[in-house]
């Protein structure tokens, strides 16, 4: 992004804040030298960190607040009592036009609740969703919803498909992304009513996507489609299962290497290959989930990430701002709405007049 821009950072959000937030901002500034950061948090903790990095201090402005939303704060409580918090103020800066987007590693539920209240949803969006990238055998795939909406109807799933394909175009550079609805089978008769209804709408639409119908759980890592659409309950279970499996694999590998001197010796020769594999599975590489469907750019970083991961989350925000994701979503939704109006009008004309 060549033009100057400003991002709002919740400097107190996350397990290792504010240190990793500022270190992540420093790494991101190397990639985006035209970036300016608004830091919302405790000035007494932030100022010493900035004094140690003059280059970062030159592109940061501190907005003091000593209230922090903790990880165990309920969303309703955060909205009622957290309006002076670093998270609320960081989101509010985007709403007021002071920043182009916000990044936080804080409480996910509170962040979504605050963002929905402050920014509101885009016109035509019933429910925003959490969207991110998954590593696959052939590259990366987009998946949503990852936890914002535990129950969804057909309209929500169609909106997720539209938002997901727009996200895929921005992040993966695809002209016509392939989209699939996550189901317990690929046959047309499988799944719930909302799934089947959403599939019918997507098959009949003329959007710039290739709708592949239903996909199953193992299709996520196969890379069968570019965008996997599901409800937030299923998506969050899939996400946590994938994260747990990756951690288990890493622990198994470490245990096996330590099991004998021969294994340790063999590791000397296997290390370059294993390093490539672990780099592909590094969660920091995929850190930064976008809250799609909001009237502004909100990126959620994993709470336990390090500076590299937080810098990648900032990168997601920059990509969405520079590629104007929200305008693309609005255009696609307007097209669906026009098609539905036209279809209803055609049906009305075709109906026989009452006798």
C-alpha positions as CSV (number, residue, x, y, z in Angstrom):
1,X,0.0,0.0,0.0
2,X,1.8,3.1,-1.3
3,X,-0.5,5.8,0.1
4,X,-0.3,6.9,3.7
5,X,-2.9,5.3,6.0
6,X,-3.7,5.1,9.7
7,X,-4.6,1.9,11.7
8,X,-6.1,1.8,15.2
9,X,-4.6,-0.8,17.6
10,X,-6.0,-2.1,20.8
11,X,-2.7,-2.0,22.5
12,X,-3.9,-3.8,25.7
13,X,-5.7,-6.7,24.0
14,X,-4.2,-10.2,24.1
15,X,-2.2,-12.5,26.4
16,X,1.1,-10.6,26.0
17,X,0.0,-7.0,25.4
18,X,1.2,-4.4,25.1
19,X,4.7,-5.8,24.3
20,X,3.7,-7.9,21.3
21,X,1.4,-5.3,19.9
22,X,4.2,-2.7,19.7
23,X,6.7,-5.3,18.4
24,X,4.2,-6.4,15.8
25,X,3.6,-2.8,14.8
26,X,7.4,-2.3,14.4
27,X,7.6,-5.4,12.1
28,X,4.5,-4.2,10.1
29,X,6.0,-0.8,9.7
30,X,9.0,-2.3,7.9
31,X,6.5,-3.8,5.3
32,X,4.3,-0.6,5.2
33,X,6.5,2.4,5.8
34,X,3.6,4.8,5.2
35,X,1.6,3.4,8.1
36,X,0.6,5.4,11.1
37,X,-0.7,3.7,14.3
38,X,-3.1,5.0,16.9
39,X,-2.3,3.1,20.1
40,X,-5.1,2.9,22.6
41,X,-4.0,1.8,26.1
42,X,-2.2,2.7,29.3
43,X,0.3,5.5,28.5
44,X,2.4,4.6,31.5
45,X,3.0,1.1,29.9
46,X,3.2,2.2,26.3
47,X,5.5,5.2,26.5
48,X,8.6,3.4,27.8
49,X,8.2,0.8,25.0
50,X,8.1,3.5,22.4
51,X,11.1,5.4,23.9
52,X,13.1,2.2,23.2
53,X,12.2,2.3,19.5
54,X,12.4,5.8,18.1
55,X,11.5,4.7,14.5
56,X,8.2,3.2,15.8
57,X,7.6,6.2,18.1
58,X,7.7,8.5,15.1
59,X,4.7,6.8,13.5
60,X,2.6,6.2,16.6
61,X,0.2,8.3,18.6
62,X,-0.9,7.2,22.1
63,X,-4.5,7.7,23.3
64,X,-4.5,7.0,27.0
65,X,-7.1,4.8,28.6
66,X,-6.5,2.6,31.6
67,X,-9.6,0.4,31.2
68,X,-9.0,-3.1,29.6
69,X,-11.4,-5.8,28.4
70,X,-10.2,-9.0,29.9
71,X,-10.5,-12.5,28.3
72,X,-13.3,-13.6,30.6
73,X,-15.4,-10.4,30.2
74,X,-18.9,-11.3,28.8
75,X,-19.9,-9.4,25.6
76,X,-22.9,-7.8,27.3
77,X,-20.8,-6.7,30.2
78,X,-18.2,-5.3,27.8
79,X,-20.8,-3.2,26.1
80,X,-22.3,-1.9,29.3
81,X,-19.2,-1.2,31.3
82,X,-16.3,-1.0,28.7
83,X,-17.0,2.2,26.8
84,X,-13.7,3.7,28.1
85,X,-11.7,0.6,27.3
86,X,-8.8,0.4,24.8
87,X,-10.9,-2.0,22.7
88,X,-14.0,0.3,22.5
89,X,-11.9,3.4,21.8
90,X,-9.9,1.7,19.1
91,X,-13.1,0.6,17.3
92,X,-14.6,4.1,17.8
93,X,-11.6,5.7,16.0
94,X,-12.5,3.8,12.8
95,X,-16.2,4.8,13.2
96,X,-15.1,8.5,13.6
97,X,-12.9,8.4,10.5
98,X,-9.7,8.7,12.5
99,X,-8.4,5.3,11.3
100,X,-9.0,3.1,8.3
101,X,-9.2,-0.1,10.3
102,X,-8.7,-1.7,13.7
103,X,-6.7,-4.7,14.9
104,X,-7.1,-6.3,18.3
105,X,-5.9,-9.5,20.0
106,X,-8.5,-9.1,22.8
107,X,-11.6,-11.0,23.7
108,X,-13.3,-12.2,20.5
109,X,-16.9,-12.0,21.7
110,X,-16.5,-8.6,23.2
111,X,-14.7,-7.3,20.0
112,X,-17.5,-8.6,17.8
113,X,-20.3,-7.2,20.0
114,X,-18.6,-3.8,20.2
115,X,-17.9,-3.7,16.5
116,X,-21.4,-4.5,15.6
117,X,-22.8,-1.9,17.9
118,X,-20.4,0.9,16.9
119,X,-19.9,0.2,13.2
120,X,-23.2,-1.5,12.3
121,X,-23.4,-4.1,9.5
122,X,-23.1,-3.3,5.8
123,X,-26.4,-2.7,4.0
124,X,-27.9,-6.0,3.0
125,X,-25.9,-8.0,5.7
126,X,-28.0,-9.6,8.4
127,X,-25.1,-11.0,10.4
128,X,-21.3,-10.3,10.1
129,X,-19.0,-13.4,10.2
130,X,-15.5,-14.3,11.2
131,X,-13.4,-15.1,8.1
132,X,-9.8,-16.4,7.8
133,X,-7.4,-18.5,5.8
134,X,-6.7,-22.3,6.2
135,X,-3.6,-24.1,5.0
136,X,-4.4,-26.9,2.5
137,X,-2.5,-29.5,0.5
138,X,-2.6,-27.2,-2.6
139,X,-2.3,-23.8,-1.0
140,X,-4.8,-21.9,1.1
141,X,-8.6,-21.8,1.4
142,X,-11.0,-19.2,3.0
143,X,-13.4,-20.4,5.7
144,X,-16.3,-18.6,7.4
145,X,-18.0,-18.4,9.8
146,X,-15.5,-19.3,12.5
147,X,-17.5,-18.5,15.5
148,X,-19.6,-15.3,15.3
149,X,-23.0,-17.0,14.6
150,X,-23.8,-20.4,16.1
151,X,-27.1,-20.7,14.3
152,X,-27.7,-19.6,10.7
153,X,-30.5,-19.6,8.2
154,X,-30.2,-19.8,4.4
155,X,-29.9,-16.1,4.0
156,X,-27.0,-15.9,6.4
157,X,-25.2,-18.7,4.5
158,X,-25.7,-17.0,1.2
159,X,-24.3,-13.8,2.6
160,X,-21.3,-15.7,4.0
161,X,-20.7,-17.2,0.5
162,X,-20.7,-13.7,-1.0
163,X,-18.4,-12.3,1.6
164,X,-16.1,-15.3,1.4
165,X,-15.7,-15.1,-2.3
166,X,-14.9,-11.4,-2.1
167,X,-12.3,-12.1,0.6
168,X,-10.8,-14.9,-1.6
169,X,-10.4,-12.5,-4.5
170,X,-8.7,-9.9,-2.2
171,X,-6.4,-12.3,-0.3
172,X,-5.7,-15.0,-2.8
173,X,-5.9,-13.0,-6.0
174,X,-8.6,-15.3,-7.6
175,X,-10.8,-14.0,-10.4
176,X,-13.6,-16.6,-9.9
177,X,-13.3,-18.4,-6.6
178,X,-14.9,-21.8,-6.1
179,X,-17.3,-22.0,-3.2
180,X,-18.7,-24.9,-1.2
181,X,-21.2,-25.3,1.7
182,X,-19.8,-27.5,4.5
183,X,-22.1,-30.5,4.9
184,X,-22.2,-34.1,6.2
185,X,-22.2,-35.4,2.6
186,X,-21.9,-34.1,-1.0
187,X,-25.2,-35.4,-2.2
188,X,-28.0,-32.8,-2.8
189,X,-30.4,-34.4,-0.3
190,X,-28.0,-34.2,2.6
191,X,-27.9,-31.7,5.4
192,X,-30.3,-29.3,7.0
193,X,-33.1,-27.2,5.4
194,X,-31.1,-24.0,5.5
195,X,-28.1,-25.7,3.8
196,X,-30.3,-27.0,1.0
197,X,-32.1,-23.7,0.6
198,X,-28.8,-21.7,0.5
199,X,-27.5,-24.2,-2.1
200,X,-30.5,-23.5,-4.3
201,X,-30.1,-19.8,-4.2
202,X,-26.3,-20.0,-4.9
203,X,-26.9,-22.3,-7.9
204,X,-29.4,-19.9,-9.5
205,X,-27.4,-16.7,-8.9
206,X,-25.2,-15.1,-11.5
207,X,-22.3,-14.1,-9.1
208,X,-18.7,-14.2,-10.1
209,X,-18.1,-17.5,-8.2
210,X,-18.1,-21.1,-9.1
211,X,-20.5,-22.8,-6.7
212,X,-19.5,-26.4,-6.2
213,X,-22.4,-27.5,-4.0
214,X,-21.7,-29.4,-0.8
215,X,-18.3,-30.3,0.6
216,X,-17.3,-32.4,3.6
217,X,-14.9,-31.9,6.4
218,X,-11.9,-33.5,4.8
219,X,-12.4,-31.2,1.8
220,X,-11.2,-28.3,3.9
221,X,-7.5,-29.4,4.0
222,X,-7.7,-31.0,0.5
223,X,-8.3,-27.6,-0.9
224,X,-11.3,-28.8,-2.9
225,X,-12.8,-25.3,-3.0
226,X,-11.4,-21.8,-2.5
227,X,-14.1,-20.9,0.0
228,X,-15.8,-23.1,2.6
229,X,-19.0,-21.7,4.1
230,X,-20.6,-22.9,7.3
231,X,-22.3,-21.7,10.5
232,X,-20.2,-20.4,13.3
233,X,-20.7,-23.4,15.6
234,X,-19.4,-25.9,13.1
235,X,-16.7,-23.5,11.8
236,X,-15.3,-22.9,15.3
237,X,-15.2,-26.6,16.1
238,X,-13.3,-27.2,12.8
239,X,-10.9,-24.4,13.6
240,X,-10.1,-25.6,17.1
241,X,-9.8,-29.2,15.9
242,X,-7.3,-28.1,13.3
243,X,-5.3,-26.1,15.7
244,X,-5.2,-28.9,18.2
245,X,-4.2,-31.4,15.6
246,X,-1.3,-29.2,14.5
247,X,-0.1,-28.9,18.1
248,X,-0.4,-32.6,18.6
249,X,1.6,-33.3,15.5
250,X,4.4,-31.0,16.7
251,X,4.5,-32.6,20.1
252,X,4.6,-36.1,18.6
253,X,7.5,-35.0,16.4
254,X,9.5,-33.6,19.3
255,X,8.9,-36.7,21.4
256,X,10.1,-38.9,18.5
257,X,13.2,-36.8,18.0
258,X,14.2,-37.0,21.7
259,X,13.5,-40.8,21.9
260,X,17.1,-41.9,20.9
261,X,20.5,-40.7,19.9
262,X,19.9,-42.1,16.4
263,X,16.7,-40.0,16.0
264,X,18.6,-36.9,17.1
265,X,21.4,-37.7,14.6
266,X,18.9,-38.2,11.8
267,X,17.3,-34.9,12.7
268,X,20.4,-33.1,11.4
269,X,19.7,-34.3,7.9
270,X,15.9,-34.0,8.1
271,X,15.8,-30.5,9.7
272,X,15.7,-28.5,6.4
273,X,12.7,-30.5,5.2
274,X,10.9,-30.5,8.5
275,X,11.5,-26.7,8.8
276,X,9.6,-26.3,5.5
277,X,6.7,-28.4,6.8
278,X,6.5,-26.5,10.1
279,X,6.6,-23.2,8.2
280,X,3.5,-24.2,6.2
281,X,1.7,-25.1,9.5
282,X,2.9,-22.1,11.5
283,X,-0.3,-20.5,12.9
284,X,1.3,-17.1,12.9
285,X,1.3,-17.2,9.1
286,X,-2.5,-17.4,9.0
287,X,-3.1,-15.1,12.0
288,X,-5.6,-12.3,11.5
289,X,-9.3,-13.2,11.2
290,X,-11.5,-10.5,9.5
291,X,-14.9,-9.6,10.8
292,X,-16.6,-9.5,7.4
293,X,-19.9,-7.7,6.9
294,X,-19.2,-4.7,9.1
295,X,-19.2,-1.1,7.9
296,X,-15.5,-1.0,8.5
297,X,-12.3,-3.1,8.7
298,X,-12.0,-5.1,12.0
299,X,-9.3,-7.8,12.3
300,X,-9.0,-10.2,15.2
301,X,-5.5,-11.5,16.1
302,X,-5.1,-14.6,18.1
303,X,-4.8,-13.7,21.8
304,X,-1.7,-15.8,22.3
305,X,0.3,-14.8,19.2
306,X,3.7,-13.2,19.1
307,X,5.0,-10.1,17.3
308,X,5.2,-11.9,14.0
309,X,1.6,-13.1,14.2
310,X,0.4,-9.7,15.2
311,X,2.3,-8.1,12.3
312,X,0.5,-10.6,10.0
313,X,-2.9,-9.5,11.4
314,X,-2.0,-5.9,10.6
315,X,-1.2,-7.1,7.1
316,X,-4.7,-8.6,6.7
317,X,-6.2,-5.2,7.7
318,X,-3.9,-3.4,5.2
319,X,-5.0,-5.8,2.4
320,X,-8.7,-5.3,3.1
321,X,-8.3,-1.5,3.2
322,X,-6.2,-1.3,0.0
323,X,-8.5,-3.6,-2.0
324,X,-11.7,-2.0,-0.8
325,X,-13.4,-5.3,0.3
326,X,-16.5,-3.7,1.6
327,X,-17.4,-2.1,-1.7
328,X,-17.1,-5.5,-3.5
329,X,-19.4,-7.2,-0.9
330,X,-22.0,-4.4,-1.3
331,X,-21.9,-4.8,-5.1
332,X,-22.4,-8.6,-5.0
333,X,-25.3,-8.3,-2.5
334,X,-27.0,-5.7,-4.6
335,X,-26.8,-8.1,-7.5
336,X,-28.4,-10.9,-5.6
337,X,-31.2,-8.6,-4.3
338,X,-31.9,-7.5,-7.9
339,X,-32.0,-11.1,-9.1
340,X,-34.5,-12.0,-6.4
341,X,-36.7,-9.1,-7.2
342,X,-36.7,-10.0,-10.9
343,X,-37.4,-13.7,-10.1
344,X,-40.4,-12.7,-7.9
345,X,-41.7,-10.4,-10.6
346,X,-41.4,-13.2,-13.2
347,X,-43.3,-15.6,-10.9
348,X,-46.0,-13.1,-10.3
349,X,-46.5,-12.6,-14.1
350,X,-46.5,-16.3,-14.7
351,X,-49.2,-17.0,-12.0
352,X,-52.7,-17.5,-13.5
353,X,-55.3,-14.8,-12.6
354,X,-57.7,-15.9,-9.9
355,X,-61.1,-17.0,-11.2
